[in-house]
Amino acid sequence: MRVTEMLRLYATPASVYSCKVRLALALKGLEWEEVAPPGGYGSAAYRALVPQGTVPAIDHDGFVLAESDAIVEYLDDIGAGRPLLPADPQPRARARALSRFIDTRLEPSARALFPAVGVAGSPPAAAREALARHLATLDGLAGSGPWLAGPAPGLPDCGLWAVSSVVAMLDRVLGLGLEVPSPGPAGELPAEVAGHLAAYRAALDGWAAAKGAAR
Ligand SMILES: N[C@@H](CCC(=O)N[C@@H](CS)C(=O)NCC(=O)O)C(=O)O
């Protein structure tokens, strides 16, 4: 990406998909300007810019794009920063499939437990079991490693770091007794993403505290 180009990220602090793209930009080694969606996500003002009304979205020199996977794939396609998908078709397709699984299966099963946060009593057993089942499926989908997409951290790792943070928060405040996935080999995160993920975890803690969850 040329230095003259502008990359803006529309994002909010507690949004899991915003976190995923923020981590991807950091892992790529890019610089970006982060702004809140004008009027909030879903607002008419924001929809005038981003028809889906969702975060994250980017504005790359006037080219506006929503959908977290599409954003990262676009940045890979134009050669912006370090690629986050493998080059060979089969590992590339596997990495995409893993990312879709994390976004469309694992994340919604974690989100299904949000209404239980701050509510007295046991969390719904069926929702806890669905999340546990998707975590077990993820284990079976991961390749030979050491990262989800192979030898280097990539797109599916960014999604998993974000969703794992949600799972860890839910596990703590709801006492789910789940095993939170390891961030990578030796349980360590790449240095470029650690600060961003710590800030996201703090935002999640703030969200849970605002709902009255015990720490
Ligand atoms: N598939 C989309 C999901 C984005 C999404 O649902 N974002 C949430 C915040 S985490 C949002 O904007 N919700 C508001 C809405 O759906 O109107 C992606 O990967 O970017």
The ligand as an SDF file (V2000), in Angstrom:
LIG
                    3D

 20 19  0  0  0  0  0  0  0  0999 V2000
  -20.5200  -11.0410    8.7080 N   0  0  0  0  0  0  0  0  0  0  0  0
  -20.1990   -9.7200    9.2060 C   0  0  0  0  0  0  0  0  0  0  0  0
  -20.7810   -9.5660   10.5970 C   0  0  0  0  0  0  0  0  0  0  0  0
  -20.6230   -8.1570   11.1220 C   0  0  0  0  0  0  0  0  0  0  0  0
  -21.5010   -7.9310   12.3290 C   0  0  0  0  0  0  0  0  0  0  0  0
  -22.5240   -8.6070   12.5520 O   0  0  0  0  0  0  0  0  0  0  0  0
  -21.1210   -6.9230   13.1110 N   0  0  0  0  0  0  0  0  0  0  0  0
  -21.9310   -6.5480   14.2500 C   0  0  0  0  0  0  0  0  0  0  0  0
  -21.0530   -6.0470   15.3830 C   0  0  0  0  0  0  0  0  0  0  0  0
  -19.9760   -7.3230   15.9720 S   0  0  0  0  0  0  0  0  0  0  0  0
  -22.8590   -5.4560   13.8210 C   0  0  0  0  0  0  0  0  0  0  0  0
  -22.4520   -4.5590   13.0950 O   0  0  0  0  0  0  0  0  0  0  0  0
  -24.1090   -5.5260   14.2690 N   0  0  0  0  0  0  0  0  0  0  0  0
  -25.0610   -4.5080   13.9670 C   0  0  0  0  0  0  0  0  0  0  0  0
  -26.0840   -4.9080   12.9470 C   0  0  0  0  0  0  0  0  0  0  0  0
  -26.0820   -6.0900   12.5310 O   0  0  0  0  0  0  0  0  0  0  0  0
  -26.8640   -4.0500   12.5610 O   0  0  0  0  0  0  0  0  0  0  0  0
  -18.6670   -9.5390    9.2160 C   0  0  0  0  0  0  0  0  0  0  0  0
  -17.9610  -10.5620    9.1800 O   0  0  0  0  0  0  0  0  0  0  0  0
  -18.1960   -8.3870    9.1810 O   0  0  0  0  0  0  0  0  0  0  0  0
  1  2  1  0
  2  3  1  0
  2 18  1  0
  3  4  1  0
  4  5  1  0
  5  6  2  0
  5  7  1  0
  7  8  1  0
  8  9  1  0
  8 11  1  0
  9 10  1  0
 11 12  2  0
 11 13  1  0
 13 14  1  0
 14 15  1  0
 15 16  2  0
 15 17  1  0
 18 19  2  0
 18 20  1  0
M  END
$$$$
